[in-house]
Each structure stands twice: as structure tokens, then as C-alpha cells.
Amino acid sequence: MIFSVITEASAEQDWSEAVGWYEHEQAGVGSRLNSDIRLLVTKLARDPERFPLIGQLTRKAKLQRWPYSIYFVVNRTHREIKILAIWHGSRDPAELRRRLT
């Protein structure tokens, strides 16, 4: 069974800013990042528990070929995944911790 995916507004903003930045740097690159994020989100929806826990409830899925990870929680009862952040690896980890709590 496939889980439904809910993306928090802050994660939507992360996603949009990342795609926009890459697209501004070079046409087409942002589109490739967007496609890779969508592909990973599809994998999350199919099998979210294959990704490692990094806290009591939060899981992390690393994008291949990009310096980003998707942080999310799984609600098995409602068959939902909530994406909390799409985070660049060089950003302040303290800010990420604040967002995940």
C-alpha cells in the first residue's frame, strides 16, 4: 500500500528555493533537481521505513547526486508521510534541529 504524502509549507519553500537557485545558475539543472526530488518522494511513499531513523520519529532520505536530504515522519495509522524539510547538507544543523522538533 502506498502512503499519502503531506509536505509542510517550510519544506515546500526549501524545495522551491533549491530548484530556483539551480535553475538560475544554469537552465535545466533546477528541473533535474525537481525531478530527482519527486522520484525520491515516490520512493518514500512506497516504502518509507526503508530509510533510516535519525531521531525518535524522524527519518532521512538522501538525494543521490545532490547535497540535499529529505527529512520526514511516518504515520502508519493514517498511512501518511509528512515531509518536514528538504535540507542542503551545508546549512546550519542547529536550524534543522529546531525545524524538526
Phi and psi restraints in degrees (range 20) as a CNS / XPLOR table:
assign (resid 1 and name C) (resid 2 and name N)
       (resid 2 and name CA) (resid 2 and name C) 1.0 -92.2 20.0 2
assign (resid 2 and name N) (resid 2 and name CA)
       (resid 2 and name C) (resid 3 and name N) 1.0 136.6 20.0 2
assign (resid 2 and name C) (resid 3 and name N)
       (resid 3 and name CA) (resid 3 and name C) 1.0 -81.4 20.0 2
assign (resid 3 and name N) (resid 3 and name CA)
       (resid 3 and name C) (resid 4 and name N) 1.0 145.7 20.0 2
assign (resid 3 and name C) (resid 4 and name N)
       (resid 4 and name CA) (resid 4 and name C) 1.0 -80.2 20.0 2
assign (resid 4 and name N) (resid 4 and name CA)
       (resid 4 and name C) (resid 5 and name N) 1.0 154.0 20.0 2
assign (resid 4 and name C) (resid 5 and name N)
       (resid 5 and name CA) (resid 5 and name C) 1.0 -118.0 20.0 2
assign (resid 5 and name N) (resid 5 and name CA)
       (resid 5 and name C) (resid 6 and name N) 1.0 128.2 20.0 2
assign (resid 5 and name C) (resid 6 and name N)
       (resid 6 and name CA) (resid 6 and name C) 1.0 -115.9 20.0 2
assign (resid 6 and name N) (resid 6 and name CA)
       (resid 6 and name C) (resid 7 and name N) 1.0 130.5 20.0 2
assign (resid 6 and name C) (resid 7 and name N)
       (resid 7 and name CA) (resid 7 and name C) 1.0 -113.1 20.0 2
assign (resid 7 and name N) (resid 7 and name CA)
       (resid 7 and name C) (resid 8 and name N) 1.0 119.6 20.0 2
assign (resid 7 and name C) (resid 8 and name N)
       (resid 8 and name CA) (resid 8 and name C) 1.0 -62.9 20.0 2
assign (resid 8 and name N) (resid 8 and name CA)
       (resid 8 and name C) (resid 9 and name N) 1.0 153.8 20.0 2
assign (resid 8 and name C) (resid 9 and name N)
       (resid 9 and name CA) (resid 9 and name C) 1.0 -57.0 20.0 2
assign (resid 9 and name N) (resid 9 and name CA)
       (resid 9 and name C) (resid 10 and name N) 1.0 -39.8 20.0 2
assign (resid 9 and name C) (resid 10 and name N)
       (resid 10 and name CA) (resid 10 and name C) 1.0 -65.7 20.0 2
assign (resid 10 and name N) (resid 10 and name CA)
       (resid 10 and name C) (resid 11 and name N) 1.0 -35.0 20.0 2
assign (resid 10 and name C) (resid 11 and name N)
       (resid 11 and name CA) (resid 11 and name C) 1.0 -71.7 20.0 2
assign (resid 11 and name N) (resid 11 and name CA)
       (resid 11 and name C) (resid 12 and name N) 1.0 -37.1 20.0 2
assign (resid 11 and name C) (resid 12 and name N)
       (resid 12 and name CA) (resid 12 and name C) 1.0 -59.7 20.0 2
assign (resid 12 and name N) (resid 12 and name CA)
       (resid 12 and name C) (resid 13 and name N) 1.0 -40.9 20.0 2
assign (resid 12 and name C) (resid 13 and name N)
       (resid 13 and name CA) (resid 13 and name C) 1.0 -66.1 20.0 2
assign (resid 13 and name N) (resid 13 and name CA)
       (resid 13 and name C) (resid 14 and name N) 1.0 -43.2 20.0 2
assign (resid 13 and name C) (resid 14 and name N)
       (resid 14 and name CA) (resid 14 and name C) 1.0 -54.0 20.0 2
assign (resid 14 and name N) (resid 14 and name CA)
       (resid 14 and name C) (resid 15 and name N) 1.0 -47.9 20.0 2
assign (resid 14 and name C) (resid 15 and name N)
       (resid 15 and name CA) (resid 15 and name C) 1.0 -61.4 20.0 2
assign (resid 15 and name N) (resid 15 and name CA)
       (resid 15 and name C) (resid 16 and name N) 1.0 -50.8 20.0 2
assign (resid 15 and name C) (resid 16 and name N)
       (resid 16 and name CA) (resid 16 and name C) 1.0 -62.2 20.0 2
assign (resid 16 and name N) (resid 16 and name CA)
       (resid 16 and name C) (resid 17 and name N) 1.0 -44.0 20.0 2
assign (resid 16 and name C) (resid 17 and name N)
       (resid 17 and name CA) (resid 17 and name C) 1.0 -64.2 20.0 2
assign (resid 17 and name N) (resid 17 and name CA)
       (resid 17 and name C) (resid 18 and name N) 1.0 -41.0 20.0 2
assign (resid 17 and name C) (resid 18 and name N)
       (resid 18 and name CA) (resid 18 and name C) 1.0 -64.0 20.0 2
assign (resid 18 and name N) (resid 18 and name CA)
       (resid 18 and name C) (resid 19 and name N) 1.0 -48.9 20.0 2
assign (resid 18 and name C) (resid 19 and name N)
       (resid 19 and name CA) (resid 19 and name C) 1.0 -61.8 20.0 2
assign (resid 19 and name N) (resid 19 and name CA)
       (resid 19 and name C) (resid 20 and name N) 1.0 -44.1 20.0 2
assign (resid 19 and name C) (resid 20 and name N)
       (resid 20 and name CA) (resid 20 and name C) 1.0 -61.8 20.0 2
assign (resid 20 and name N) (resid 20 and name CA)
       (resid 20 and name C) (resid 21 and name N) 1.0 -41.8 20.0 2
assign (resid 20 and name C) (resid 21 and name N)
       (resid 21 and name CA) (resid 21 and name C) 1.0 -63.0 20.0 2
assign (resid 21 and name N) (resid 21 and name CA)
       (resid 21 and name C) (resid 22 and name N) 1.0 -48.3 20.0 2
assign (resid 21 and name C) (resid 22 and name N)
       (resid 22 and name CA) (resid 22 and name C) 1.0 -65.6 20.0 2
assign (resid 22 and name N) (resid 22 and name CA)
       (resid 22 and name C) (resid 23 and name N) 1.0 -38.7 20.0 2
assign (resid 22 and name C) (resid 23 and name N)
       (resid 23 and name CA) (resid 23 and name C) 1.0 -65.4 20.0 2
assign (resid 23 and name N) (resid 23 and name CA)
       (resid 23 and name C) (resid 24 and name N) 1.0 -37.1 20.0 2
assign (resid 23 and name C) (resid 24 and name N)
       (resid 24 and name CA) (resid 24 and name C) 1.0 -65.6 20.0 2
assign (resid 24 and name N) (resid 24 and name CA)
       (resid 24 and name C) (resid 25 and name N) 1.0 -37.9 20.0 2
assign (resid 24 and name C) (resid 25 and name N)
       (resid 25 and name CA) (resid 25 and name C) 1.0 -68.6 20.0 2
assign (resid 25 and name N) (resid 25 and name CA)
       (resid 25 and name C) (resid 26 and name N) 1.0 -41.0 20.0 2
assign (resid 25 and name C) (resid 26 and name N)
       (resid 26 and name CA) (resid 26 and name C) 1.0 -158.0 20.0 2
assign (resid 26 and name N) (resid 26 and name CA)
       (resid 26 and name C) (resid 27 and name N) 1.0 122.8 20.0 2
assign (resid 26 and name C) (resid 27 and name N)
       (resid 27 and name CA) (resid 27 and name C) 1.0 -54.4 20.0 2
assign (resid 27 and name N) (resid 27 and name CA)
       (resid 27 and name C) (resid 28 and name N) 1.0 132.6 20.0 2
assign (resid 27 and name C) (resid 28 and name N)
       (resid 28 and name CA) (resid 28 and name C) 1.0 96.2 20.0 2
assign (resid 28 and name N) (resid 28 and name CA)
       (resid 28 and name C) (resid 29 and name N) 1.0 -24.9 20.0 2
assign (resid 28 and name C) (resid 29 and name N)
       (resid 29 and name CA) (resid 29 and name C) 1.0 -71.4 20.0 2
assign (resid 29 and name N) (resid 29 and name CA)
       (resid 29 and name C) (resid 30 and name N) 1.0 -40.7 20.0 2
assign (resid 29 and name C) (resid 30 and name N)
       (resid 30 and name CA) (resid 30 and name C) 1.0 -61.2 20.0 2
assign (resid 30 and name N) (resid 30 and name CA)
       (resid 30 and name C) (resid 31 and name N) 1.0 -37.9 20.0 2
assign (resid 30 and name C) (resid 31 and name N)
       (resid 31 and name CA) (resid 31 and name C) 1.0 -64.1 20.0 2
assign (resid 31 and name N) (resid 31 and name CA)
       (resid 31 and name C) (resid 32 and name N) 1.0 -39.2 20.0 2
assign (resid 31 and name C) (resid 32 and name N)
       (resid 32 and name CA) (resid 32 and name C) 1.0 -65.6 20.0 2
assign (resid 32 and name N) (resid 32 and name CA)
       (resid 32 and name C) (resid 33 and name N) 1.0 -41.6 20.0 2
assign (resid 32 and name C) (resid 33 and name N)
       (resid 33 and name CA) (resid 33 and name C) 1.0 -61.3 20.0 2
assign (resid 33 and name N) (resid 33 and name CA)
       (resid 33 and name C) (resid 34 and name N) 1.0 -45.9 20.0 2
assign (resid 33 and name C) (resid 34 and name N)
       (resid 34 and name CA) (resid 34 and name C) 1.0 -57.2 20.0 2
assign (resid 34 and name N) (resid 34 and name CA)
       (resid 34 and name C) (resid 35 and name N) 1.0 -43.9 20.0 2
assign (resid 34 and name C) (resid 35 and name N)
       (resid 35 and name CA) (resid 35 and name C) 1.0 -63.1 20.0 2
assign (resid 35 and name N) (resid 35 and name CA)
       (resid 35 and name C) (resid 36 and name N) 1.0 -41.9 20.0 2
assign (resid 35 and name C) (resid 36 and name N)
       (resid 36 and name CA) (resid 36 and name C) 1.0 -67.3 20.0 2
assign (resid 36 and name N) (resid 36 and name CA)
       (resid 36 and name C) (resid 37 and name N) 1.0 -37.2 20.0 2
assign (resid 36 and name C) (resid 37 and name N)
       (resid 37 and name CA) (resid 37 and name C) 1.0 -64.3 20.0 2
assign (resid 37 and name N) (resid 37 and name CA)
       (resid 37 and name C) (resid 38 and name N) 1.0 -46.0 20.0 2
assign (resid 37 and name C) (resid 38 and name N)
       (resid 38 and name CA) (resid 38 and name C) 1.0 -60.4 20.0 2
assign (resid 38 and name N) (resid 38 and name CA)
       (resid 38 and name C) (resid 39 and name N) 1.0 -40.2 20.0 2
assign (resid 38 and name C) (resid 39 and name N)
       (resid 39 and name CA) (resid 39 and name C) 1.0 -62.5 20.0 2
assign (resid 39 and name N) (resid 39 and name CA)
       (resid 39 and name C) (resid 40 and name N) 1.0 -43.7 20.0 2
assign (resid 39 and name C) (resid 40 and name N)
       (resid 40 and name CA) (resid 40 and name C) 1.0 -66.9 20.0 2
assign (resid 40 and name N) (resid 40 and name CA)
       (resid 40 and name C) (resid 41 and name N) 1.0 -38.6 20.0 2
assign (resid 40 and name C) (resid 41 and name N)
       (resid 41 and name CA) (resid 41 and name C) 1.0 -61.5 20.0 2
assign (resid 41 and name N) (resid 41 and name CA)
       (resid 41 and name C) (resid 42 and name N) 1.0 -38.4 20.0 2
assign (resid 41 and name C) (resid 42 and name N)
       (resid 42 and name CA) (resid 42 and name C) 1.0 -61.8 20.0 2
assign (resid 42 and name N) (resid 42 and name CA)
       (resid 42 and name C) (resid 43 and name N) 1.0 -41.6 20.0 2
assign (resid 42 and name C) (resid 43 and name N)
       (resid 43 and name CA) (resid 43 and name C) 1.0 -64.7 20.0 2
assign (resid 43 and name N) (resid 43 and name CA)
       (resid 43 and name C) (resid 44 and name N) 1.0 -38.8 20.0 2
assign (resid 43 and name C) (resid 44 and name N)
       (resid 44 and name CA) (resid 44 and name C) 1.0 -59.9 20.0 2
assign (resid 44 and name N) (resid 44 and name CA)
       (resid 44 and name C) (resid 45 and name N) 1.0 -44.5 20.0 2
assign (resid 44 and name C) (resid 45 and name N)
       (resid 45 and name CA) (resid 45 and name C) 1.0 -65.0 20.0 2
assign (resid 45 and name N) (resid 45 and name CA)
       (resid 45 and name C) (resid 46 and name N) 1.0 -30.0 20.0 2
assign (resid 45 and name C) (resid 46 and name N)
       (resid 46 and name CA) (resid 46 and name C) 1.0 -81.9 20.0 2
assign (resid 46 and name N) (resid 46 and name CA)
       (resid 46 and name C) (resid 47 and name N) 1.0 -37.6 20.0 2
assign (resid 46 and name C) (resid 47 and name N)
       (resid 47 and name CA) (resid 47 and name C) 1.0 -153.2 20.0 2
assign (resid 47 and name N) (resid 47 and name CA)
       (resid 47 and name C) (resid 48 and name N) 1.0 70.7 20.0 2
assign (resid 47 and name C) (resid 48 and name N)
       (resid 48 and name CA) (resid 48 and name C) 1.0 -65.9 20.0 2
assign (resid 48 and name N) (resid 48 and name CA)
       (resid 48 and name C) (resid 49 and name N) 1.0 -28.0 20.0 2
assign (resid 48 and name C) (resid 49 and name N)
       (resid 49 and name CA) (resid 49 and name C) 1.0 -81.2 20.0 2
assign (resid 49 and name N) (resid 49 and name CA)
       (resid 49 and name C) (resid 50 and name N) 1.0 0.7 20.0 2
assign (resid 49 and name C) (resid 50 and name N)
       (resid 50 and name CA) (resid 50 and name C) 1.0 -78.4 20.0 2
assign (resid 50 and name N) (resid 50 and name CA)
       (resid 50 and name C) (resid 51 and name N) 1.0 -15.5 20.0 2
assign (resid 50 and name C) (resid 51 and name N)
       (resid 51 and name CA) (resid 51 and name C) 1.0 -90.5 20.0 2
assign (resid 51 and name N) (resid 51 and name CA)
       (resid 51 and name C) (resid 52 and name N) 1.0 143.2 20.0 2
assign (resid 51 and name C) (resid 52 and name N)
       (resid 52 and name CA) (resid 52 and name C) 1.0 -69.9 20.0 2
assign (resid 52 and name N) (resid 52 and name CA)
       (resid 52 and name C) (resid 53 and name N) 1.0 145.4 20.0 2
assign (resid 52 and name C) (resid 53 and name N)
       (resid 53 and name CA) (resid 53 and name C) 1.0 -73.5 20.0 2
assign (resid 53 and name N) (resid 53 and name CA)
       (resid 53 and name C) (resid 54 and name N) 1.0 137.9 20.0 2
assign (resid 53 and name C) (resid 54 and name N)
       (resid 54 and name CA) (resid 54 and name C) 1.0 -117.6 20.0 2
assign (resid 54 and name N) (resid 54 and name CA)
       (resid 54 and name C) (resid 55 and name N) 1.0 0.7 20.0 2
assign (resid 54 and name C) (resid 55 and name N)
       (resid 55 and name CA) (resid 55 and name C) 1.0 -158.2 20.0 2
assign (resid 55 and name N) (resid 55 and name CA)
       (resid 55 and name C) (resid 56 and name N) 1.0 -166.9 20.0 2
assign (resid 55 and name C) (resid 56 and name N)
       (resid 56 and name CA) (resid 56 and name C) 1.0 -63.8 20.0 2
assign (resid 56 and name N) (resid 56 and name CA)
       (resid 56 and name C) (resid 57 and name N) 1.0 -38.9 20.0 2
assign (resid 56 and name C) (resid 57 and name N)
       (resid 57 and name CA) (resid 57 and name C) 1.0 -124.5 20.0 2
assign (resid 57 and name N) (resid 57 and name CA)
       (resid 57 and name C) (resid 58 and name N) 1.0 -20.2 20.0 2
assign (resid 57 and name C) (resid 58 and name N)
       (resid 58 and name CA) (resid 58 and name C) 1.0 -85.0 20.0 2
assign (resid 58 and name N) (resid 58 and name CA)
       (resid 58 and name C) (resid 59 and name N) 1.0 137.3 20.0 2
assign (resid 58 and name C) (resid 59 and name N)
       (resid 59 and name CA) (resid 59 and name C) 1.0 -116.5 20.0 2
assign (resid 59 and name N) (resid 59 and name CA)
       (resid 59 and name C) (resid 60 and name N) 1.0 160.2 20.0 2
assign (resid 59 and name C) (resid 60 and name N)
       (resid 60 and name CA) (resid 60 and name C) 1.0 -130.2 20.0 2
assign (resid 60 and name N) (resid 60 and name CA)
       (resid 60 and name C) (resid 61 and name N) 1.0 131.2 20.0 2
assign (resid 60 and name C) (resid 61 and name N)
       (resid 61 and name CA) (resid 61 and name C) 1.0 -122.3 20.0 2
assign (resid 61 and name N) (resid 61 and name CA)
       (resid 61 and name C) (resid 62 and name N) 1.0 117.8 20.0 2
assign (resid 61 and name C) (resid 62 and name N)
       (resid 62 and name CA) (resid 62 and name C) 1.0 -86.6 20.0 2
assign (resid 62 and name N) (resid 62 and name CA)
       (resid 62 and name C) (resid 63 and name N) 1.0 131.6 20.0 2
assign (resid 62 and name C) (resid 63 and name N)
       (resid 63 and name CA) (resid 63 and name C) 1.0 -74.8 20.0 2
assign (resid 63 and name N) (resid 63 and name CA)
       (resid 63 and name C) (resid 64 and name N) 1.0 135.2 20.0 2
assign (resid 63 and name C) (resid 64 and name N)
       (resid 64 and name CA) (resid 64 and name C) 1.0 -77.8 20.0 2
assign (resid 64 and name N) (resid 64 and name CA)
       (resid 64 and name C) (resid 65 and name N) 1.0 141.6 20.0 2
assign (resid 64 and name C) (resid 65 and name N)
       (resid 65 and name CA) (resid 65 and name C) 1.0 70.6 20.0 2
assign (resid 65 and name N) (resid 65 and name CA)
       (resid 65 and name C) (resid 66 and name N) 1.0 3.8 20.0 2
assign (resid 65 and name C) (resid 66 and name N)
       (resid 66 and name CA) (resid 66 and name C) 1.0 -134.0 20.0 2
assign (resid 66 and name N) (resid 66 and name CA)
       (resid 66 and name C) (resid 67 and name N) 1.0 152.4 20.0 2
assign (resid 66 and name C) (resid 67 and name N)
       (resid 67 and name CA) (resid 67 and name C) 1.0 -86.7 20.0 2
assign (resid 67 and name N) (resid 67 and name CA)
       (resid 67 and name C) (resid 68 and name N) 1.0 36.6 20.0 2
assign (resid 67 and name C) (resid 68 and name N)
       (resid 68 and name CA) (resid 68 and name C) 1.0 -121.6 20.0 2
assign (resid 68 and name N) (resid 68 and name CA)
       (resid 68 and name C) (resid 69 and name N) 1.0 151.9 20.0 2
assign (resid 68 and name C) (resid 69 and name N)
       (resid 69 and name CA) (resid 69 and name C) 1.0 -132.5 20.0 2
assign (resid 69 and name N) (resid 69 and name CA)
       (resid 69 and name C) (resid 70 and name N) 1.0 151.0 20.0 2
assign (resid 69 and name C) (resid 70 and name N)
       (resid 70 and name CA) (resid 70 and name C) 1.0 -103.9 20.0 2
assign (resid 70 and name N) (resid 70 and name CA)
       (resid 70 and name C) (resid 71 and name N) 1.0 126.7 20.0 2
assign (resid 70 and name C) (resid 71 and name N)
       (resid 71 and name CA) (resid 71 and name C) 1.0 -106.4 20.0 2
assign (resid 71 and name N) (resid 71 and name CA)
       (resid 71 and name C) (resid 72 and name N) 1.0 130.7 20.0 2
assign (resid 71 and name C) (resid 72 and name N)
       (resid 72 and name CA) (resid 72 and name C) 1.0 -152.8 20.0 2
assign (resid 72 and name N) (resid 72 and name CA)
       (resid 72 and name C) (resid 73 and name N) 1.0 164.2 20.0 2
assign (resid 72 and name C) (resid 73 and name N)
       (resid 73 and name CA) (resid 73 and name C) 1.0 -123.2 20.0 2
assign (resid 73 and name N) (resid 73 and name CA)
       (resid 73 and name C) (resid 74 and name N) 1.0 154.0 20.0 2
assign (resid 73 and name C) (resid 74 and name N)
       (resid 74 and name CA) (resid 74 and name C) 1.0 -114.8 20.0 2
assign (resid 74 and name N) (resid 74 and name CA)
       (resid 74 and name C) (resid 75 and name N) 1.0 130.7 20.0 2
assign (resid 74 and name C) (resid 75 and name N)
       (resid 75 and name CA) (resid 75 and name C) 1.0 -111.5 20.0 2
assign (resid 75 and name N) (resid 75 and name CA)
       (resid 75 and name C) (resid 76 and name N) 1.0 98.2 20.0 2
assign (resid 75 and name C) (resid 76 and name N)
       (resid 76 and name CA) (resid 76 and name C) 1.0 -67.5 20.0 2
assign (resid 76 and name N) (resid 76 and name CA)
       (resid 76 and name C) (resid 77 and name N) 1.0 -35.0 20.0 2
assign (resid 76 and name C) (resid 77 and name N)
       (resid 77 and name CA) (resid 77 and name C) 1.0 -60.0 20.0 2
assign (resid 77 and name N) (resid 77 and name CA)
       (resid 77 and name C) (resid 78 and name N) 1.0 -43.8 20.0 2
assign (resid 77 and name C) (resid 78 and name N)
       (resid 78 and name CA) (resid 78 and name C) 1.0 -97.3 20.0 2
assign (resid 78 and name N) (resid 78 and name CA)
       (resid 78 and name C) (resid 79 and name N) 1.0 1.7 20.0 2
assign (resid 78 and name C) (resid 79 and name N)
       (resid 79 and name CA) (resid 79 and name C) 1.0 53.8 20.0 2
assign (resid 79 and name N) (resid 79 and name CA)
       (resid 79 and name C) (resid 80 and name N) 1.0 49.6 20.0 2
assign (resid 79 and name C) (resid 80 and name N)
       (resid 80 and name CA) (resid 80 and name C) 1.0 -126.5 20.0 2
assign (resid 80 and name N) (resid 80 and name CA)
       (resid 80 and name C) (resid 81 and name N) 1.0 150.5 20.0 2
assign (resid 80 and name C) (resid 81 and name N)
       (resid 81 and name CA) (resid 81 and name C) 1.0 -120.2 20.0 2
assign (resid 81 and name N) (resid 81 and name CA)
       (resid 81 and name C) (resid 82 and name N) 1.0 134.5 20.0 2
assign (resid 81 and name C) (resid 82 and name N)
       (resid 82 and name CA) (resid 82 and name C) 1.0 -115.2 20.0 2
assign (resid 82 and name N) (resid 82 and name CA)
       (resid 82 and name C) (resid 83 and name N) 1.0 117.0 20.0 2
assign (resid 82 and name C) (resid 83 and name N)
       (resid 83 and name CA) (resid 83 and name C) 1.0 -82.2 20.0 2
assign (resid 83 and name N) (resid 83 and name CA)
       (resid 83 and name C) (resid 84 and name N) 1.0 122.7 20.0 2
assign (resid 83 and name C) (resid 84 and name N)
       (resid 84 and name CA) (resid 84 and name C) 1.0 -95.9 20.0 2
assign (resid 84 and name N) (resid 84 and name CA)
       (resid 84 and name C) (resid 85 and name N) 1.0 -33.9 20.0 2
assign (resid 84 and name C) (resid 85 and name N)
       (resid 85 and name CA) (resid 85 and name C) 1.0 -159.9 20.0 2
assign (resid 85 and name N) (resid 85 and name CA)
       (resid 85 and name C) (resid 86 and name N) 1.0 150.1 20.0 2
assign (resid 85 and name C) (resid 86 and name N)
       (resid 86 and name CA) (resid 86 and name C) 1.0 -121.6 20.0 2
assign (resid 86 and name N) (resid 86 and name CA)
       (resid 86 and name C) (resid 87 and name N) 1.0 102.4 20.0 2
assign (resid 86 and name C) (resid 87 and name N)
       (resid 87 and name CA) (resid 87 and name C) 1.0 -114.8 20.0 2
assign (resid 87 and name N) (resid 87 and name CA)
       (resid 87 and name C) (resid 88 and name N) 1.0 129.9 20.0 2
assign (resid 87 and name C) (resid 88 and name N)
       (resid 88 and name CA) (resid 88 and name C) 1.0 -75.4 20.0 2
assign (resid 88 and name N) (resid 88 and name CA)
       (resid 88 and name C) (resid 89 and name N) 1.0 134.5 20.0 2
assign (resid 88 and name C) (resid 89 and name N)
       (resid 89 and name CA) (resid 89 and name C) 1.0 -61.1 20.0 2
assign (resid 89 and name N) (resid 89 and name CA)
       (resid 89 and name C) (resid 90 and name N) 1.0 -20.2 20.0 2
assign (resid 89 and name C) (resid 90 and name N)
       (resid 90 and name CA) (resid 90 and name C) 1.0 -94.0 20.0 2
assign (resid 90 and name N) (resid 90 and name CA)
       (resid 90 and name C) (resid 91 and name N) 1.0 -2.2 20.0 2
assign (resid 90 and name C) (resid 91 and name N)
       (resid 91 and name CA) (resid 91 and name C) 1.0 -73.7 20.0 2
assign (resid 91 and name N) (resid 91 and name CA)
       (resid 91 and name C) (resid 92 and name N) 1.0 162.8 20.0 2
assign (resid 91 and name C) (resid 92 and name N)
       (resid 92 and name CA) (resid 92 and name C) 1.0 -60.9 20.0 2
assign (resid 92 and name N) (resid 92 and name CA)
       (resid 92 and name C) (resid 93 and name N) 1.0 116.5 20.0 2
assign (resid 92 and name C) (resid 93 and name N)
       (resid 93 and name CA) (resid 93 and name C) 1.0 -66.0 20.0 2
assign (resid 93 and name N) (resid 93 and name CA)
       (resid 93 and name C) (resid 94 and name N) 1.0 -26.1 20.0 2
assign (resid 93 and name C) (resid 94 and name N)
       (resid 94 and name CA) (resid 94 and name C) 1.0 -65.4 20.0 2
assign (resid 94 and name N) (resid 94 and name CA)
       (resid 94 and name C) (resid 95 and name N) 1.0 -38.1 20.0 2
assign (resid 94 and name C) (resid 95 and name N)
       (resid 95 and name CA) (resid 95 and name C) 1.0 -65.9 20.0 2
assign (resid 95 and name N) (resid 95 and name CA)
       (resid 95 and name C) (resid 96 and name N) 1.0 -39.7 20.0 2
assign (resid 95 and name C) (resid 96 and name N)
       (resid 96 and name CA) (resid 96 and name C) 1.0 -62.4 20.0 2
assign (resid 96 and name N) (resid 96 and name CA)
       (resid 96 and name C) (resid 97 and name N) 1.0 -45.8 20.0 2
assign (resid 96 and name C) (resid 97 and name N)
       (resid 97 and name CA) (resid 97 and name C) 1.0 -57.8 20.0 2
assign (resid 97 and name N) (resid 97 and name CA)
       (resid 97 and name C) (resid 98 and name N) 1.0 -41.7 20.0 2
assign (resid 97 and name C) (resid 98 and name N)
       (resid 98 and name CA) (resid 98 and name C) 1.0 -61.4 20.0 2
assign (resid 98 and name N) (resid 98 and name CA)
       (resid 98 and name C) (resid 99 and name N) 1.0 -39.8 20.0 2
assign (resid 98 and name C) (resid 99 and name N)
       (resid 99 and name CA) (resid 99 and name C) 1.0 -70.8 20.0 2
assign (resid 99 and name N) (resid 99 and name CA)
       (resid 99 and name C) (resid 100 and name N) 1.0 -30.0 20.0 2
assign (resid 99 and name C) (resid 100 and name N)
       (resid 100 and name CA) (resid 100 and name C) 1.0 -85.2 20.0 2
assign (resid 100 and name N) (resid 100 and name CA)
       (resid 100 and name C) (resid 101 and name N) 1.0 -10.5 20.0 2
